[in-house]
Amino acid sequence: MQLEHLLLGVTSALLASVALAQELETAEVRYRDVDETYAVEAVVEAIRQSTVSARVTGRVVEVNYDVGDYVQQGQIIVRIDESEAKQVVVGSEAQVAEAEAAYENAKSALERARELAAQNFISKSALDKALAEFRVQEARLKAARAARSQATTTRSYTTVVAPYSGVVAERLVEVGEMATPGKPLMTGFDPSAMRIVASVPQYKLPEVRTSPRVSVEIPSLNRWIEGQRTTVLPAADPRTHATSVRVDLSGDQRDLYPGMFARAHFTIGRARKLVIPAEAVVYRSEVTGAYVVGNDGIFRFRQLRLGEPAGQGLIEILAGVAAGERVALDPVKAGMATVPR
């Protein structure tokens, strides 16, 4: 009886595994003409990254964003107490009103002096004195208006806005702290303008300069990004004699951050290689493999020896599978469909 139950359980598991295996998408192992690449380690950095600092003195009364938040250009990120700046504006407006009154009075006095001088009722020196007083009051009015404009501008500095849309990378201030001119408040970067920087040996620079295509691999995200413009910096490290090469990335990379590890794959030729989709590869500690479909329709894990990434989401296979075999594109589900021994 126990043997019958055991056989029934194994049969049920086998049928369930076969049924699940039939639902999984597979890809054929085949030879293809693919890019032959030169791979080099790189670091992600933002093209636009900046630290916003305070421009006035005052107590921080509001911090609207924290690390990881996405901020639109022009949105208020920090507010500084504007009481002192507001009083300066009020005082400057009073000075402007006083200067305008003095200016109007001097202007009227000059007009009367000109009328009297035309009738020879006052001397030329009296007219010159009235003209000089008018010019003095005119200059004072200009200075008062300039002071008011400066005070208004200074008051606007109490509201700190985002210079461009981006992600907050670091928050450097808390509510209640004193802000002073030059004190850093927040650091952010624009995820829509990212690049990687790689250190390339001098003997590889000719191939890198003429590379028609660059693919950037982000291992931690299991993502490949097409490189855009490649820039070779006109300087070399005197210790390693390597040159920094920048590769601009395409698209808005919101989950990509400065400092992340990357690999740049520069196309340097074409070659015929045995390849499979990179998504089919399984990494188990020191073992690398894939789930291969047998003639009985069941997936079995097989160890592989990998070569270089071949671009277009493919990876070279040096050993482990043969052309014509099929591998599972979803290793997790394929592992569930594996028949227990």
C-alpha positions in Angstrom: 0.0 0.0 0.0 2.8 2.4 0.9 4.6 1.6 -2.4 1.4 2.4 -4.3 1.0 5.7 -2.6 4.7 6.5 -3.3 4.4 5.6 -7.0 1.1 7.7 -7.2 2.9 10.7 -5.7 5.8 10.4 -8.0 3.5 10.1 -11.0 1.5 13.1 -9.9 4.6 15.2 -9.4 5.9 14.1 -12.8 2.6 15.0 -14.6 2.5 18.4 -12.8 6.1 19.1 -13.7 5.5 18.2 -17.4 2.4 20.4 -17.5 4.2 23.3 -16.0 7.2 22.8 -18.3 4.9 23.0 -21.4 3.7 26.4 -20.3 7.2 27.9 -20.0 8.8 30.0 -22.8 12.1 28.7 -24.1 14.8 29.8 -26.4 17.0 27.8 -28.8 20.7 27.5 -28.3 22.2 28.6 -31.6 25.2 30.1 -33.4 24.8 33.7 -34.3 26.9 36.5 -35.8 27.2 38.8 -32.8 29.3 41.7 -31.7 32.8 40.9 -30.4 33.3 43.3 -27.5 35.9 44.7 -25.2 34.6 44.9 -21.6 35.9 47.3 -19.0 34.6 48.1 -15.5 33.1 51.5 -14.9 31.3 53.7 -12.4 27.9 55.4 -12.9 27.9 59.2 -12.4 25.3 61.9 -13.0 26.0 64.5 -15.7 24.0 67.1 -13.6 24.6 66.8 -9.9 24.8 69.7 -7.5 24.5 70.8 -3.9 22.0 73.5 -3.1 23.3 76.0 -0.5 21.7 78.8 1.5 22.3 82.4 0.4 20.9 84.2 3.5 21.1 83.8 7.3 18.1 82.5 9.1 16.5 79.6 10.9 15.3 76.7 8.7 11.5 76.5 9.2 10.5 73.9 6.5 12.2 71.0 4.7 9.8 69.5 2.2 11.8 66.6 0.7 14.0 63.8 2.0 16.6 61.4 0.5 15.2 59.4 -2.5 12.3 61.8 -3.2 11.8 63.0 -6.8 11.6 66.8 -7.1 10.2 68.8 -10.0 12.1 71.9 -11.2 10.9 75.0 -9.3 9.4 73.2 -6.4 10.2 74.5 -2.9 12.6 72.2 -1.1 13.6 74.4 1.9 12.1 77.5 3.6 14.2 79.8 5.8 12.7 82.3 8.3 12.1 85.5 6.4 11.2 87.8 9.3 14.5 89.7 9.2 14.6 89.9 5.4 11.0 91.1 5.4 11.8 93.9 7.8 14.7 95.0 5.6 12.3 95.1 2.6 9.8 97.3 4.6 12.6 99.6 5.6 13.9 99.9 2.0 10.4 100.7 0.8 10.2 103.5 3.4 13.5 104.9 2.1 12.2 104.8 -1.4 9.1 106.7 -0.4 11.2 109.3 1.3 13.5 109.6 -1.6 10.6 110.0 -4.1 9.2 112.8 -2.0 12.5 114.6 -1.9 12.9 114.1 -5.6 9.5 115.5 -6.5 10.3 118.5 -4.2 13.6 119.1 -5.9 12.0 118.7 -9.3 9.4 121.3 -8.5 12.0 123.7 -7.1 14.1 123.3 -10.3 11.1 124.1 -12.5 10.3 127.3 -10.5 14.0 128.3 -10.6 14.0 128.0 -14.3 10.9 130.2 -14.7 12.4 132.8 -12.4 15.7 132.7 -14.2 13.9 133.2 -17.5 12.5 136.4 -16.0 15.8 137.5 -14.5 14.4 137.3 -11.0 17.2 135.0 -9.7 20.9 134.7 -10.5 22.4 131.9 -12.5 24.1 130.5 -9.4 20.7 130.1 -7.7 19.6 128.1 -10.8 22.7 126.0 -10.7 22.1 125.3 -7.0 18.6 124.1 -7.7 19.8 121.9 -10.6 22.5 120.4 -8.4 20.0 119.6 -5.6 17.7 118.0 -8.2 20.5 115.7 -9.4 21.4 114.8 -5.8 17.8 113.8 -5.1 17.6 111.9 -8.3 20.7 109.9 -7.5 19.4 109.2 -4.0 16.1 107.9 -5.4 18.0 105.6 -7.8 20.1 104.3 -4.8 17.0 103.8 -2.7 15.2 101.8 -5.5 18.4 99.7 -6.0 18.5 99.0 -2.2 14.8 98.0 -2.3 15.4 95.7 -5.3 18.4 94.1 -3.5 16.3 93.6 -0.3 13.5 92.0 -2.3 15.9 89.7 -4.0 17.5 88.7 -0.7 14.0 88.0 0.7 13.4 85.6 -2.2 16.5 83.6 -1.1 14.6 82.5 1.9 12.6 80.2 -0.4 15.0 77.6 -1.9 13.7 75.9 -5.0 15.0 73.0 -7.1 17.2 74.3 -10.0 16.1 71.3 -12.1 14.1 68.1 -11.8 15.9 65.3 -10.0 16.3 63.0 -7.1 17.5 64.0 -3.6 20.7 62.2 -2.9 21.6 63.7 0.4 19.7 65.9 3.0 22.1 68.1 4.9 19.8 70.2 7.1 17.0 69.8 9.6 14.2 72.1 10.7 15.4 74.4 13.4 19.0 74.6 12.3 20.6 78.0 11.4 21.3 78.5 7.8 24.2 80.8 6.8 25.4 81.8 3.3 27.2 78.9 1.8 25.8 76.3 4.1 24.8 73.1 2.1 21.2 72.2 2.3 20.6 69.3 -0.1 22.4 67.4 -2.8 20.6 66.0 -5.9 21.1 64.7 -9.4 19.1 64.5 -12.6 18.4 60.8 -13.4 17.5 61.7 -17.0 21.2 62.7 -17.7 23.4 59.8 -16.5 26.7 58.4 -17.8 29.4 56.0 -16.9 33.1 56.6 -16.6 35.6 53.8 -17.4 39.3 53.6 -17.2 40.7 52.2 -20.5 44.3 51.2 -21.1 46.1 53.2 -23.7 46.6 50.2 -26.1 42.8 49.8 -26.3 42.0 53.5 -27.0 42.2 53.2 -30.8 39.5 50.4 -30.8 37.4 52.3 -28.2 37.5 55.5 -30.2 36.2 53.8 -33.3 33.7 51.5 -31.6 30.4 51.8 -33.5 28.4 50.7 -30.5 28.6 50.6 -26.7 26.4 48.6 -24.4 26.4 49.3 -20.7 25.7 46.5 -18.2 24.4 47.2 -14.7 24.9 43.9 -12.9 23.0 44.9 -9.7 19.9 45.7 -11.8 20.4 42.9 -14.4 19.9 45.6 -17.0 21.6 46.6 -20.3 21.5 50.2 -21.5 22.5 51.4 -24.9 25.3 54.0 -24.7 25.0 57.2 -26.6 27.9 59.6 -27.1 31.4 58.4 -26.1 34.0 60.9 -24.9 37.6 60.1 -24.5 39.2 62.6 -22.0 42.4 64.1 -23.2 44.4 63.1 -20.1 46.0 59.9 -18.7 46.7 58.7 -15.2 50.5 59.0 -14.7 50.5 56.0 -12.4 48.4 53.5 -14.5 48.7 55.2 -17.9 45.0 54.7 -18.4 42.6 57.2 -19.8 39.1 57.9 -18.6 36.3 57.4 -21.1 32.7 58.7 -20.6 29.7 57.1 -22.1 26.3 58.9 -21.9 23.3 56.7 -21.2 20.0 56.9 -22.9 16.6 57.3 -21.3 15.5 58.3 -17.8 17.2 56.0 -15.4 15.3 56.6 -12.1 16.6 53.6 -10.2 20.2 54.2 -11.3 22.4 56.1 -8.9 25.9 57.7 -9.0 28.6 55.4 -7.7 27.0 52.2 -8.9 29.2 49.5 -10.5 28.8 49.0 -14.3 30.6 47.5 -17.2 31.1 49.1 -20.6 31.1 46.7 -23.6 32.7 48.4 -26.6 32.0 46.6 -29.9 35.3 46.0 -31.7 34.3 43.5 -34.4 31.9 40.6 -35.3 32.2 36.9 -34.6 30.1 33.8 -34.8 29.4 32.4 -31.4 27.1 29.9 -29.6 24.8 32.1 -27.5 21.7 32.0 -25.3 19.6 34.8 -23.8 21.3 36.2 -20.7 18.0 35.9 -18.8 18.2 32.1 -19.0 21.4 31.9 -17.0 21.2 30.9 -13.3 23.8 31.9 -10.8 24.1 29.6 -7.8 27.0 30.7 -5.7 30.0 29.3 -7.6 27.9 27.4 -10.1 26.5 28.9 -13.3 24.0 27.1 -15.4 20.6 27.0 -17.1 17.5 24.8 -17.2 17.6 22.7 -20.4 14.5 20.9 -21.9 15.0 17.2 -22.3 13.5 14.9 -24.9 10.8 14.0 -22.4 9.8 17.6 -22.0 11.2 18.0 -18.5 13.6 20.8 -17.5 16.9 19.8 -15.9 19.6 22.1 -14.5 22.8 21.9 -16.4 26.1 23.6 -15.5 27.5 26.0 -18.1 30.8 27.7 -18.8 30.1 31.3 -20.0 32.1 33.5 -22.3 31.7 37.2 -22.9 28.3 39.0 -23.2 27.4 39.2 -26.9 25.1 42.2 -26.9 21.4 42.3 -27.6 20.7 40.5 -24.3 22.8 37.4 -25.4 25.7 35.7 -23.7 28.3 33.4 -25.2 28.4 29.7 -24.2 31.7 27.9 -24.1 30.5 24.6 -22.8 27.5 22.9 -21.3 24.9 22.9 -24.0 24.8 22.2 -27.7 23.3 24.0 -30.7 19.7 23.1 -31.1 18.9 22.5 -27.5 16.4 24.7 -25.7 16.7 26.6 -22.4 14.0 28.1 -20.2 13.7 31.9 -20.2 12.3 31.9 -16.7 14.7 29.9 -14.5 12.6 30.4 -11.4 9.5 28.6 -12.8 11.8 26.1 -14.6 13.2 25.2 -11.2 9.7 24.6 -9.9 9.0 22.4 -12.9 12.1 20.2 -12.2 11.1 16.6 -11.3 12.5 15.7 -7.8 14.8 12.7 -7.7 
